Amino acid sequence: MENTKDLTEHSSQPERRSDTFGMFDGYDSCSEDTSSSSSSEESEEEVAPLPSNLPIIKNNGQVYTYPDGKSGMATCEMCGMVGVRDAFYSKTKRFCSVSCSRSYSSNSKKASILARLQGKPPTKKAKVLQKQPLVAKLAAYAQYQATLQNQAKTKAAVSVEGFSWGNYINSNSFLAAPVTCFKHAPMGTCWGDISENVRVEVPNTDCSLPTKVFWIAGILKLAGYNALLRYEGFENDSGLDFWCNICGSDIHPVGWCAASGKPLVPPRTIQHKYTNWKAFLVKRLTGAKTLPPDFSQKVSESMQYPFKPCMRVEVVDKRHLCRTRVAVVESVIGGRLRLVYEESEDRTDDFWCHMHSPLIHHIGWSRSIGHRFKRSDITKKQDGHFDTPPHLFAKVKEVDQSGEWFKEGMKLEAIDPLNLSTICVATIRKVLADGYLMIGIDGSEAADGSDWFCYHATSPSIFPVGFCEINMIELTPPRGYTKLPFKWFDYLRETGSIAAPVKLFNKDVPNHGFRVGMKLEAVDLMEPRLICVATVTRIIHRLLRIHFDGWEEEYDQWVDCESPDLYPVGWCQLTGYQLQPPASQSTRESQSASSKQKKKAKSQQYKGHKKMTTLQLKEELLDGEDYSFLQGASDQESNGAANFYIKQEP
């Protein structure tokens, strides 16, 4: 009879309504009419302080109220009709009409309950009571949801079979580079103070209801865009912790459910842990931080890109780095451009780069600075193609070439664009306008200069003589040079050359935020359509050594800290780009077997092996897309500019 009493009491509750937390108290464990049974441990728990520029959740339910002050939709407790709450009858808004209100008498309700307890067929009126209140209200909210407008739409996530960033980071206790390290990436400049303990509203996956419902979760750990979340109420229980992309379409600030007419329902595992969930949430959330209310709008705006298909650009010729060609934007994914060279009839001769890459320029750039250019056989633009506005391209720092400046024949050290793991002895072969320089790698240049490449004077990829020695990096000497170990003093004297003045190089070192061991997603510049799981293994001021997880160190590459080819963890999932997981042992062995035969010379010889697809480099003149890598030589780290060009005593 005790069960009978409980059921009768629940059935005769005077009113079921949606409270200011957007919760359904027809769900018994959510009823605000029952007393709170929070544990003493919960009552003593305090909310940890959080950054100050995120919205604070108020204890008066302010964040949870509807923008228009209304309570959304309602369901008639007699006939089950769904409608706008304010249009319902009486102050309680329980019935759609006077007739339903009168029909719902206490005698009929008691008779229906008694019949149900005795196992008798319910009457027509009793069928209404037999409906699950929560399911009925969920149906109302489903209808209400269909009428909502201006909901943010994002691309579906691209998953990598067998690889999960969350599992990868958790199982190895890895640290990911924060989003703020990547100014070119979505939200890179407006990430703010999103950190641990921030609360969000997320789908409740621990629920058997047919319609999507939500619950509140707190951020336990951040890894790039990805966050490890725990549902409120689970305390120290990690059983249902989960990773998600914080910029995804299902992540919302606290209060979004109430404002959007979405139900908040506690997970099934803990639904009976508290009898007054509203009081629990008020206590847990008062003073806590949540996402800014315009967070999803900022995400959407940061993923709008000015480059569009059919735009024409000048881009480096991947087979002859000394010149540029006209290419057309074929597609744009996350700011990355798939460019198809204009003369490609089958549209397969392509090149991938970021829209902020120093390798692309506006039409007419080559002529304006005196750079070599391959004229197209196409005499006029194809229908629909148009020149990209010059203001869309990355700006370079203006320089004054009127005073002391770089001159032809000066020596320097430079990252080899065809072998990005090496820094080589190099020579300035030609001085162009606007601060651009044509550079050649000593000992491996073609007689006609067809393998020269262009760097700007402010490029972080060129260094003064002695940079590698000061920072304990292995310098690659000219091919065929026999006086090893290489000494700059002897080489300059033998060649009758002078070193480029130190003061002409870019010595700016931003506070980039990278640390050794941080995880990220990085373009394989040897095959630039691929983005791989990677790790920062060395930091020399603004220069980063990027290692591709699962691959040998010979595939590493030197990259600037502000390179647009580096992305936060979760970038591929957010933008819909395919991520290459760490290489398996079988993949490494198959690639190594073919590459070892090409390692007869160490750093003096270009290597053309690739991690994913093998397109061999021709030693005489190299395919510009086929970059390769070499092992670094030191674990020296630095994130400052103090000793940039000063040789320190041991």
N, C-alpha and C positions, 0 to 999 in steps of 0.2 A: 504493500500500500504506500510505502515511502516513495517509490518510483511514480506511482500514480499521482501522488500529491505534488511532486516536483513538476510533472508534466502539466498538471492543471494550473499550477501557479504560473508557469511560463506562458501557458496559452492565454491566461487572463491578464497578462500585463496590459496596462492601459494604453500604451502607445509605443510604436516602433518607428523611429525616425533616424535620418542620417545626421550624425552630429557634425560639429565643426571640423573634425579631423577627416571627414569624408569616409568614415567607417560605417559599416552596416551592423547595427546592434540587433538586428534580427538574428545574427550569428550569435548564439548564446554566450560564447566566451567574450564577445565584444560588448555586452550589454552594459550601459552606463547606469542602469537602475540597480545593479547589484553592487555590493560592497567590494572594496579593493582587498586583495589578498597578497599584495607584493611582499616578498621576503624581506627580512631585516637587512640582509646583505644589499638588496636593491635600494632600500631606503637610505642607506648610508653612502651609496655610491655618488660621486661627484663627476660632473662633466669636465673633461680636461680643457684648458684654455686653448683657443685656436687663433689663427691670424685674424686681424681686425677688419680686413676689407671685404669679407664675405658677409652675406646677409645673416643676421642673428634671428633665430626662431623665437618668437614671443610666446609667453605662457598664457596669453589670452586667446590663443587660437587665431590670431590675426592673419598669419600666413595661410591658414586653411580656409578662410572665408571665400565665397564666390565673389568675383569682381563686381557683379551687379547686385550683391546682397541677397540673392535668391538661394534656394536650397536645391535647385536642379529639378530632377524628375521625381515622380511618385507613382506608387502602384496601389490601386484600390484593394483594400483588404477583403472586400466582399466578392466583387466580380473579377478582379485581377487585371482591370484595364490600366494601361500605362498612359500617363499624361504629364503635362507641366504641373509642378507641385502647387503653384499659386492659384491654379484654376480649380483645384479640388475643393470639396465642401468642408466647412467647419474650420475652426482654428487649428485643429490637429492635422488636417489635410490627409485623413486616413481613408476617405471615401470619395468617389468621383461624383456622387449625387446624393440628394436627400433620400431617395428610394433605397440605395445601398446602405446608407447609414441606419435607416429604420429597420431594414431587414436583418441587420447584423445585431440581433437582440441577444441578451445574455442567456435566455432559455435555449435558443437554437444552438448557441456556442457550446453550452454545457452538454446538450444532448449529443452533439456531434463528437465531442471528446469522449463521452461515455461509450458511444457506439464503437469508436475506434479502439478503445481499451478492451472492449468485450469481443473484438474480432468481427463485429457485424459490418455489413456493407454500409459505407457512409452515405448520408443523404447528399442531395445536390449542393446544399449549402456547406455541408461538411467538407466537400471536395476542395472548397476554397481554403479551408483551414489546413488541409492536408498538404497543400503546396508548401515548398520550402520558401520562407520569406526571403532569404538571401538570393536564391535563384531567380525569384520574380524580380527583385530589385536589380539584379545583374542584367536581366533582360532589358529593364528600363534604361540602364546606363549604356547598354550596347546600342539601343536606339538613339539615345542622346549623343553618343560618340559619333554616330554616322552623320549627324548634322553639324558637327564642329568644323570650322574652317581654319585655314592658314596653319595647319599642322606641318611641322618641319618634316621634309622627306629626305632621307639619306640613302646612299647606295647600300646594297646588301654586302655584308662582310664576306671576304674571301678567306676561306679556311685552308690550311695546309694539312693534308692528310698525314696523321701520325705525329704532328708537331704542335705543341701548345706552348706559347710564351710563358703562361702562368706556371705550368708544370716544370718547364725548363728552369725558370727562375727559382721556384720554391725548392726543387730537389737539389739545387746547387748553391742556394743562398746568394745568388747573383744580385748585383746592383745595376739598375738601368740608368742611363743618362736622362736627366729631367728634360721635359719638353722645352723649358726656357733656354736650353743650349742650342736650339734649332730655330733661329729667327725666321727662316724661310718656310717653316712648316706651319700647318694650320694651328692656330692658337699660340704660336711660338712667342708672340709679343704681347699677348693678353691672357696668359695662363693664370696670372695672379697668384693668390695664396692657396690654391687647391692643394690640400695635403692630407695627412692621416687625420682621422676623427671627423672629417666633414661628412655630413649626413645627406643621403639622396633617397629618392623614391625609385624603386626598381620593380620589375615583374616578380611576383611571388611564384616560384617554380615548385614550391612544396605545397601544392594545392590541387585538389581533384575537381575543382569547379570547371565547367565547360568554357567559361569566358575568362579572358586575361584579367587578372587582378594584381594589385601591387602591394608592396610593403616597404618599410623604411629600413635602410641598411647604412652601416658606417664604413668608411674607408679604413682598412687596416694597413695597406701598403700600396705604394704607387710605383709603377714601372713604366715610364713613358706615359702613353695614353691609357695604359691598362691599370686597373685598380683591383686589389683583392678586397672583397666586400664580405661583411657578416651581417645577417639580419638582426634587427633590434630584438632583444629578448633571449638571444642565445648565450649571452654572457661569455663564458670561457669555452663554450662548446664550438669547435671548429668543424663539426660534421657536415655542415651545409655551406661552408665558405666557398666563394666562387669568384673567378676572375671575369671582368668585362671591360670593354672599352668605354672610358668615361665620357667620350664624345659621341657615343652611340645614340640612336634614336629612342632607346628605351630607358635612358638615364635622365632623371629630372630633379630639379630642386624640390625640397620639402614644401608642400603646399600646392604642388602642381595637380595632384589627384583631385583635391577639393575644387580647385579652380576649373578643372577640365571635366568634372563629373566622372571620375574614375574611382573604383572602390579600393579602399585599403583593407586588406584582410590578413590577419596574422598567419604565419606558416602553420600547417597542420601539426607539425611535430611539437609545437609549443602552444597551441591554441587554448589549452586548458591550464596553462601555467599561471595566468592571471585572470581574474574575473572582471577587472575593470581596466580594459586596454587603453581607454582614453586617458585615465589618470596616469597609467604607466608611460604613455607617450609624452604627456605634458611634463612629467618629471624628467624623463630621459632627454628630451629635446630642448627644454628651456635653457637658453644661453648657448646652445650649440650652434655650429655654422653649417650652412648649406651652400649650394651653388648659387651664383647670381641668377636672378629671374630671367635675364636675357642671355643665359649661357648658350642655349641651343641656337639662338639667333647669331651669336658671335661665331659659333662653330660653322654655321652655314655661310656666313659672310666671309670667313677666313678660307673657305674652300671654293670661292669664286675666283676664276683665273681669267686674266685679260686676253690671253692667247686663245685663238679659236681655229678650228679646222679651216683650211684653204688659205691661211696666211702664208706669205712668202718671206723667207729669211735668207741671210747668208750664213753658212755654217762651214766649219772646217771639213775639208775633203778627207774622209777617213783613210783613203789610200795614198794620199799625198798631203802630208800635214802642212806643207809650205804654202798651200793655197786654199781658197774657199770656193764654195759652189752655192748655187741657189737650191733651196729645198722648200718643200711645202709642208705645213703642219697637217699631219694626217689625223692625229688624235691627241687629246690632253687628258692625262690621268694624274690627279694630285699635283698638278703643276709640272709634271714631266711630259715632255713632248716626244711624240714619235714623228720624226721628220723623214720625208721621202724625197730623195734627190729628184729634181724636176725632170731629168732626162730618163728616169726609170719608167719604162713602158709598162712593166707588170707590177709596179709599185712595191717591189720587194727589196730594192736597194735603199735601205733606211738607216737611220742613225737616231739613237735615243740620247736625250740630255734634258736637264732641268731648264725651265724658262729663264732662270737667272744664271745659267752657265756662261762662262767667259768665251765659250766656243761659238756662240751665235751672235749675230749682229743684224742691224737693219740693212735693207737693200741700198747699196751705194757706199757702204762702210769701207770696203776694200779699196775702192778708187780714192776715197777721201784721205786715207792714210798712206797709200802707196803699197798696199799688200797685194800679193799675187792672187789672181782670180781666174777661175776656169769659166770661160763664157759658155753659156748654154746654147745648144743647137736649136732650141726652141726660140723662134724669133719674136713671138708675142705671148703674153700671158694667156693661160687657158681660162676658159669661161669660169667665173666664180672665184678665181684666185686674185688676191690683192696683197699689196705690200703691207707688212706689219708697221704700224706707227713707231717711229724711232724712240719715243718716250717710254715704251714698254720694256726696253732692254735694260739690263743691269748697268748702272753708271759706274765709271771708273774715276778714281781721284785725279783731279787736274794737276798737272806738273808743269814746272817752269824749265824749258829746255834751252833758255837763252844763256844761262850761266854755265857752270861746270856740269857736264852731262856725260852720259854713256857715249863711248866712241867705238867704232868698228875695231875689232881685234882685241878688245879688253877681255880678260879672263874672269870667270866667276864659277860658282857651283849651281847646278840646276837639277830639279827633278826631271828625269827622263820621261816624257809623256808616253813613250812606247814601252817603258819598263818601270812602272811606278813604285817599285820597291827600292829603286836605286837613286842616289844623288850623285851626279857625275861631274867631271871636269868639262867645262863648256866655254864657248867663245861667242861674243856678240858679233854676228855676221853682217847685220844691217840695222841702221837706226831709222825707224819709221816716224811718222807724225803722231801727235797726240800722246806721246810717251810709250809707244809700242816698239818692241825690239824683236828682231829675228835672231834666233839662237841656234847654234849647232853643237852637237856632242863631239868632243875631240876624239879623233881616232876612228870615227865611224860615219863620217860625212861623205855624201855623194859629191862628185866634182861639180855638178850643176846646181848644187844647193837645194835639191828636191826634197831633202829630208830635214831642212831647217823647220823650226816651229816658232810660233809667235807667243810671247809673254809680254804683259804690260810691265812697265818699270816698277809699279807698286805691287806686282804679283807676289804672293807669299810662297811661290814655288821657285824663286831664284834667291841666291844667297851670296854674300861676299866670300872671297877666298879665305879659307881657314874656318869656315862655319862648322864643317863636319868634325874637324879635329878638336875644336873647342868643346863641342857637344857630344863627343865620343860616338859619332856616327861613321860607319864605314863609307869612305869616299871611293867611288868607282873610277879608277884611272883610265886614261885613253887606251883604246884597244891596241894591243901590240907594244905598249910601253913596258920596258923590261927593268927599269931601275926601281925596283920595289924594295922596301915600302916607298910609296909615293911621297915626295916632298915638294910642296908648292914653290919654295925658294929656288930649288934646283930646276924645276920645270919652267918657271918664268925666265930664268937666266938662259936656259937652253933654247927656248923658243923666241927669245927677244921680245917678250910680251910684258904688259903691265896689268895689274889687277884693277878691276873696277873699284872706284872709291867707295868705302864703306858707307859714307853718309848718303849715298844715292839710293840705298835699299830701304825697303819698308821695314821699320823696326817696331811698328805698333803691335802690341800684344793685348788683345781684349781679355777681359775677365770672363772667359768662355764657360767655365763651370764643369768642364770634363775632368774626370779622374781616371787613373789607370784601373782597369778591370771593369769599367762600365760597359754595359751591353747597349746595342743599338742596331738599326737596320742600315746597311750600307750598299751603295751601288758597286757592283764588280765592274770597274772601269775597263777591265780586259774584255768584258762582254756586257756593255752598258745597259742592255735591256733587263739584266738580272739584278735583283736586290736580295741581299743575303743577310743571315744572322751573323753579327760581327761583334768584336770586342776591341776596346781601346787598350793597346798594350804598352805604348810609350807616349810621353808628352814632352816635346821640346818646344817650350814657349807656346807658339800658336800651331805648331806642327804636330799632327797626331799620326801614330802608327796604328793602322787598322788591320786586325787579324780576322780572317773568315773562319768561323767556328767549324771544327771538323777537318780543316785543311792544314797542310804543313806551312811553316813560317815563310817559305819561299814565295808563297802567294800573297803575302802581306803587301800593303800599299801605304805610301805617305800621302796624307790628305790634310788640307788646311782646316782649322777648327770651324771656319765659317763656310765650308764647302756646301753647296746645295745638293751634294750627292750623299749626304748623311741625314738620317731620319730617326725620330724617336721610336722606341718599341711600340708596336701597334699601328704604325703609320700605314703599312700595307693593308691591314684589316680595315682601317678607317676609310681609305681611298679606293679600295677594291683592287689593289695591285697584288700580283702574286708574289709571295715571299718564298725564297729558297731556304729550306731548313739546313741545319748543319749536315755536312757530308757524312755518309756512312763509311765504314771501313772498306767495304767492297768498292765503292765509288772512288775513294782515294787510291786504292791499290791499282785500279784499272788506269787511272790517269797517270799515276807515278810511273808505271811500267813504260808508257810511251814517252814520258818526259825525261827520264833518266838518260836516255840515249842522246839527248840534246845538251847535256851538261858537261861537255868536254872542257869548255872554258867556263870560268866562274862568272864574275860580274862583267867581264869584258865582252861577253857574247849575248846578244838578244835571245830570249827564250820565247817561243810561241805557243807553249802549252796553255790550255784553258781548263777551267774547273768543270764547266758544264758542256761546252761544245768546243771542239778543237779545230781552229782555223789557223793553219801554220803561218808564221811570219816569214816573209822572204827577207833574207839577210841583206840583200842589196838595197831594197827600198820597201818599207814595211807598211803593212796595212794599219792605218791609224786607229782602227777599232780594236786591234789585237794587242792589247796591253799585256804585260807580264810582270812578275814580281820576284823579289829577291829577299833573302833573310836579312834582318837587321843585325846590328853587332853590339848593341849596348842596352842596358836597362836604366841608363841615366834618364831622370825625369826632371822637368822644370815647367812651371806655369807662370813664370815671370820674365821680365825683360832685363833684369839687372846684369846678368852675365852673358847677354846675347852675343856680344862680339868681344868679350874679354876672356882671354885664356887664363884659367885659374890654376894656381899651383896645387899639386897633389897633397 
